[in-house]
């Protein structure tokens, strides 16, 4: 371990400061603990009391020792029972007589108490510090002491130099009485739950990291009085000219770093990381020429990295990651020739990677990820021969991967992912025999996977996904015996899956999703017994699923969807008892669902949709009590739905549409409150659904259309507060539409068409302000259209056709400013067509046929310039077709038959191409259409008659 020495004066003692800082795993070079602190040793001999040759003969000494013994025994008796047993040597009248952890001065008085890492539990409230007047060292670190630090800690000897209470569970404020300990040179309070610190005067070394310190930092920090670590760092910190180590990480410091920090020229280590510091990095930091470690990561620092950072030629480790820094990487960084670790990731740096970076020949770790860096990866990067880690991912780097990357023979981790790199993967990458992880996914790389990839004998993770790689998967890939993760998804790889892949015995993730692989799944896949996740989906694989798949007993995810697999699901799938997700959808699988699938008790996702599976759903599926998503749609399944399909009470997504299922709705669905999506349409389900459904707080979508369900709609649908889509069309539902539906205010789609509903349309539907699709046609509804429907300003489709509705079409139709289609046909609407329909300029389809509408066609309909189809047939409309119709240039279909219309047809293609059946049975329409009389020129209106 390296020890940093500080000499406060020419005549004073040599004081060594060692502090620790908990950092991410890549900061290997940081000092970890103070067990080698020269003031006291952590060796076992440290805990044995030191008894001098001095033999007490006077009664004052005996009295003093007795008082100190009583003080320590009293404190011991307040500790937890196990702690008291640990201190069993604490007995008798003299603590200098081999008491564990106690060291005495020649005078016969206790001078040091070291109980570091003894597993003690209790508080300090019964420790009478006043009765230990000669104590110079108190080390209680790395125990389980709790409670507050008592205010009488200020009664400790004024000569005490070392106080270490770190790594305990102390909470509350740090009492200001600590400031009375004016000789303290070493104070460790780190890794507790403390909040404040008060008056400290003589500290040379301070460790407050990993606490919850709060309160403002006063300007008097220069004298270390009333120090806290919440709030800004005051400029007076520059007065601490003798500090060699300053660790204030993992607190809640805010504000900017003061320029005065540059006055701390003795600093070797500076850690202000994991705080809320903002503002720029002060250029004055360039004055800290002795600095070897600088940690400013995980703050909110902004501005550019100052050029002066290049003056810190002693730096070994620089970490500025996870801030808001901008600008380019300063070229002066090339001056840091002793740098071994450079972390600048997760900022907003731009520009190119400076060529000067090649001068950092001692670099082990270079992390420049997640910026906006652009340009090329410099060829000179091959000069950094000591690199172990190179992270450049998440930028906008372009061009080719330089072949010189193959010179980095010490490299273990290489990540170039999420850039704009092009070209092929250089064959020189095969030189990186120490490489453990290789990430080049999410670029625009092309060409084939290099054959030399098999030379990476140490490779554990290979991620080439999301590129334009083509060609075959090389057979030599099977030689990567250390490989645990293989990502090749989203490329254009072709050919078959090589059987040599079965040699990768350590593989736990295999992802070949979305390529153009063909042929069968090799049975050798069954040798991958360490596999957790397997994804071959979205390829062109054929043949059957190999029975050897049952050997993959550790598999948690199996996805083989969107291929052309045939044959049946092997019974051996039931051996995969660790399986969490199984997706075989969108293939050509036949046969029945094997009963062994009921063995998969850990399954949460099962997708078998879009196949040719037949037979009934096995009752053993009731054992899948953890299922959250079950999709069986678009198959040839028969029989009933399992009544215990939601036995586990966690089912969220259940789809079985497009089968031949019969029977009633499963009873377990009634209380399956976890549901958010249900699709059972296009089956032959029957039964009374009046009480089959309950209240579903999470349900978003349900479709029961095209079945044989009967009964009445439950009022409970209105209490499904999250429901956006309710579709129960083409069944035999009777009764009235429950007015409580108006309480389901998130409804966007309501389709109850083609049932036997009666009564009026409830006005409460006007409360469904999010509704854009209202379809209740082909029922037996009566009465007027409620005016409240005019509140549905987001409606896109409104279909009330084929009912017994009557009265006028309400003028509130003008509020439907987003409406594309309006169908009110085959009802008993009377009076005239409201002119307000002309306000619905988005309308593409208007059908008012087979009603009792009278009067003339309003000229405002000519404003519907998006209109494509218009059907006004089978009414009692009269008069001529308005001249404004000439503006309906988008009209493609027209039907005005069976009215009392007269006069010439507009000169529009829709009328010219209309069949006679669309115009017949009017009073006197004329035009050049077979079956109509030619128009009399005397009756011409304007110039746009159609003759």
Buried (B, 14 or more C-beta within 10 A) or exposed (E): EEEBEBEEEEEEEEBBBBBBBBBEEBBEBBBEBBBBBEBBBBEEEBBBBBBEEEEBEEEEBBEBBBBBBBBBBEBBEBBEEEBBEBBEBBEBBBBBBEBBBBBBBEBBBBBBBBBBBBEBBBBBEBBBBEBBBBBBBBBBBBBBBBBBBBEBBBBBBEBBBBBBBBBBEBBEBBBBBBBBBEBBBBBBBBBBBBBBBBBBBBBBBBBBBBBBBBBEBBBBBBBBBBBBBBBBBBBBBBBBEBBBBBBBBBBBBBBBBBBBBBBBEBBBBBBBBBBBBBBBBBBBBBBBEBBBBBBBBBBEBBBBBBBBBBBBEBBBBBBBBBBEBBBBBBEBBBBBEBBBBBBBBBBEBBEBBBEBBBBBEBBBBBBBBBBEBBBBBBBBBBBBEBBBBBBBBBBEBBBBBBBBBBBBEBBBBBBBBBBEBBEBBBBBBBBBEBBBBBBBBBBEBBBBBBEBBBBBEBBBBBBBBBBEBBBBBBBBBBBBBBBBBBBBBBBEBBBBBBBBBBBBEBBBBBBBBBBEBBBBBBBBBBBBEBBBBBBBBBBEBBBBBBBBBBBBEBBBBBBBBBBEBBBBBBBBBBBBEBBBBBBBBBBEBBBBBBEBBBBBEBBBBBBBBBBEBBBBBBBBBBBBBBBBBBBBBBBBBBBBBBBBBBBBEBBBBBBBBBBEBBBBBBBBBBEBBBBBBBBBBBBEBBBEBBEBBBBBEBBBBBBBBBBEBBBBBBEBBBBBBEBBBBBBBBBBBBBBBBBBBBBBEBBBBBBBBBBEBBBBBBBBBBBBEEBBBBBBBBBEBBEBBBEBBBBBEBBBBBBBBBBEBBEBBBBBBBBBEBBBBBBBBBBEBBEBBBBBBBBBEBBBBBBBBBBEBBEBBBBBBBBBEBBBBBBBBBBEBBBBBBBBBBBBEBBEBBBBBBBBBBBBBBBBEBBEEBEEEBBBBBEBBBBEBEEBEEBEEEEEEEEEBBE
